Amino acid sequence: MSTEIARGQNEDSRPSGLVPEPPTDDYVFPDFRLKRKMDDPEKTPLLLVACGSFSPITFLHLRMFEMAADYAKGGNDFELIGGYLSPVSDAYRKAGLASAEHRVAMCELAVDEGSNWLMVDTWEPMQKEYQPTALVLDHFDHEINTVREGVEIGNGERKPVRIALLAGADLIHTMSTPGVWSQKDLDHILGKYGSFIVERSGTDIDEALASLQPWKDNIYVIQQLIQNDVSSTKIRLFLRREMSVRYLIPSPVIHYIEQHRLYEDDGTSNDKGKERQ
């Protein structure tokens, strides 16, 4: 449902605020579904970014964005201008991780099926090295607020966009666990950007938030009114057991998995997957 736990471990190995050059000349930041002009210039323009494995993407990943969109519209002084999925690179080397090529393709199939505001960014999966979450958010901040100078609010004026991490409650739980995330990256992610967190059954979010008081004003908790605990791990298990995953993940993603024979064993994809080292 959220960013994997290991994404937070020792994430101070590279200074935040430094955005590497794109890995190849082929990279183009997708902005075709970004809102170009705000409806209400008094509100705070908001861009949501979900970082994760997406191996494979599920309906819950997509529902998180819709729940966050409803929350933003519910009198919280935000105006949503777009949302992005940022699949982790192959350098993450997590067991069950299909190649970045496959995961990007599945994410694109999922958002192209019915969304008019979600996009898949390929900067992170194109990187040869693992990119900490803080640096991924810096990348979006650079593309939106430096390259594009924010969003238009009328009369030729532009306004900086608030970049925020979208994740599940289990991520906040890892952030509150001593030794998992560096203090510097917590301050950078939660202090500079902030996070929209979707509640999840089995996770005591109040307990987790108690350890994150310095950033409480930048953490927005979203109720999951219809409980859904579908996860990529469970989907992979179903597929290995040759059980149906219909109505758990988008149909085009199911067809893609079948076509490329992904997740047939307990490792990764048959052709390009990698094991954790």
Steps between C-alpha positions, in 0.01 A plus 500: 500500500782736574867557454695196616666510842851467359461827311547684826809324625811719510352745255764760587763352269445774241431865578142611433452797271739374232312373195712279271482545128255267323672170415445532126389755246181296459354620831212747479307608807132416440276803551217434253243458779619779727249771578631812326304767685348506846128548548551673835827695531448533874547128554827306520578309179575138586690226316489145640786253449485129589833317514507121508571170332163464320583137428226484388284809540162431666166675521592609853796700366258682273235536771754673725522783248121527478465506879766771521322699229174484697685607812661796322160614372341472843570850623872456562615805304668289230443488125630184337694555178628147435624167630798277420606142553877462529605133480827414673800410284633147451783592739253451786549124446197392701380141468193493279603816316430478130727702274444876487399467136210272595393696807493830311298338221248357749465833680442680170236246399327549836481880487420513130195282556295764678690786661511853367751634753745220591833451323802269524841662529795296370785703654540280808470160326749614234769565762778245532528563874232487766351845564392594856145628538623845597694529175202380295286777650779748423482384138128581479553832675768586244284404200187676625627806685835571335460386140128586469497776761197361682142542377314793347254679730379771259619834363823336391601427859622160619505332837732233648345153520494301823662162434383228742568130551195272480531177697328249724496500879761224508754747364436741788546206734849437358580871527419489871721193555846598633789427265298443184498853358771761551399814689625711211281329244196504728540874537547542126202283402254597774632847570557638152238301308256328734302181454143386440449171682216255435389304806542125488346229716749346742716813525474719810541835331456701821791318657712562192412869486592543868865455403477749212374804689757745354331455160137445608376807311636356174346154539144463371316182599232369262234257618453189290120480519484175301768268632730351237812304589597385152877503463750421226639223720159330516452542126833330431403216733168451320675497164755242614212281615320554168209668679288775346596863561213639296342810659804538725723663238408673171414265213769640264759426771375140529535457124851648510604262779365203307664613177843537662458210742586706805491380861486130415745411775602651833779707348438767239403512135629222279719720286629810677412476866765522772528355848595701805874476567 
